[in-house]
Amino acid sequence: MPELDLIRLERDRRVRVDDRIAADSPTWADTGLRFDGPVEVRLEAQLSGADVVVRGRFHARIETECRRCLAPMLVDVDESVSLVFKSGLGRAEAEWEEVYPLPAGARTLALAEPLREHVLLAAPQYPLCQETCRGLCPRCGANLNEGECGCGSTGGDERWAELRRVRFD
């Protein structure tokens, strides 16, 4: 789990954190995300007065499925991260300010939870295997990317047949 050594940061003023969060880590519990390998994290932390600023990138390979045809697919997510940890800040203030509290007297700073939030926000909400994905036949469920299904679907619901005859001239 990515952690920042605050004692070392105080001494060196700048610290690199290169780590991985395993695909089966409890960090991802209840997120609905599945990963093809660990989430790789490359960060650099520095002091800014009494606060800690962490910047860097993460890379994740997310296992998901196309929203139209349900084909399994992998999506690479490579995003930048910028985290600010502020001392003397309560949890409610931290949520409002979009910063994280820096616990007084802490020797290490756990980075897994803030990184979890960033990965969740970067994960694709409606992934498509290709922009031109035709999806599944609404009648027989055949994958229309592999060709016409031949079920004779007219693409419409017969309950709407009367409305097709209406003319607006």
N, C-alpha and C positions, 0 to 999 in steps of 0.2 A: 504494500500500500504506500502511495506517495506521502512522505512526511518531510517537513522542513525542520531542520535542526536550528532552532532560534539562537542557541548559544553560539554556534558556528557563524550564523548570520551576523550576530552582534560583533563578533571578532573580525570577520572577513569583509563585512559590509555588502557582500554579493555572493550568492550561493546558487549553483546549478542543481537541479533535481531532474534526473533522468530515471524514469521508473516505468513499470508496467502494472496495470490492474488486470488480473486474470479474468478470463471470460466467465468463469463460474464463481467469481467473487461475490460475497454477500452485498457488496456495493450495488450490484445490478438487480438484486431481489425486488420483485414487485414493479419492475420497470416495463416488462414485456419485451425487452430487447434481448436478442441473441447475437453473440459475436463469433466470428471465425478467427479466433486467436485473441491475444490480450490487447487491451487498449494501451497504446504506447504514449507516454507523456514526456515532453522535453520542456522544462521550465527554468526560469531564472528569477530568483528572488532578490530584492534589495530593500534596504531600509529607506524610508522617507520620513524623517523626523521620528516620531514614535510609532509610525504605521509601517506595515509591510506591504510591498507591492510585488505581485507575482505575475510574470508575463511568460508566454510561450505558446506551444502548440500541442495538440493531441491528434493521434491518428487511430481510427477504429474501423474495422471491417465488420459491417452489420449484416447478419443473415435475415432476409425478409422475403416477401413475396410481392409480385406485381399486383397492384390494386385492380387491374382490369381482367387479367387472364389467370391470376393466382400462380404463375410460374415462380419457382424458387429463384432467388437472385441474391447477389452480394453487392453491397453499396459501400464504397470507400468514403469515409468522412475524415477530412483533414481540416481542422479549424484552429484558429488562434484563440488564446485564452488571456484574459486580463482580470486578475483578482486583487482586491484591496481589502486588507485586514486592518481594522481601526481599533486602537485601544480605547477603553472606557466607553464602549458602545454596548447597549443592551440588545437583546435578540429582536425585539419589536422595532427598534430604531434601525437595526441592520437590515431588516427586510424592507423597510421603507426607503432607506438610503441606497440600496443595492450594493452594500458592502458587507463584509463578514466581521464578526467580533473577534478581536485578538484577546484571548484570555490572559488576565494578569498573572504573572509568575509562571507562565507555561514554558516548558523547555523545548517542546516540539509542537508543530502545527500540522494537524491532519488535513490533507488536501483532497482526500477521496470524495467527500460530500460535495464540495464546490465543483469539482471536476464532473461528478455525476450529473449535476444540474446542467452543465454546459454540454455534455454528451447528449442528454435527453433533448435539449433544445436544438441541437444540430442534427439529430436523427431525422431522416426523411419521413414526412407524415403520409404522403401519397406517392410511393415509389412506382415508377413505370419501367418495365423491361425495355421499352423503346417508346418514343413519342407517338409512333403510329400504331401502337398496340390496339388491336380490334376487340380484345376481350373475349368473353364467352358468349355463345348463342344463348339468348334468354329462354329458348324453348328446350333444347336438348343438352346444353352445357358444353358443347364441343368448343375447343380452342379455335377461334376464327383466324388466328395467326398462321395456323397450319393448313388452312384452306377452308372452302365452304363446307358446311356440315351436311347438307343434303336432306335436312329434316323437313324442308318445305316451309320454314318459318318466313312469313311475310314481313317480319320485323314489327308487327303491330298486334295489339290485343283486340280480339274480335268484339269485345264489349264496346269498343269505340268505333265500330264499323259505320254506324249511322252518322257520326260526326264527319267522316271522310267525304260524305256526299254533300255536305253543306257547302254552298258557294257564296262567296262574299264579293259580289260584282259592284 
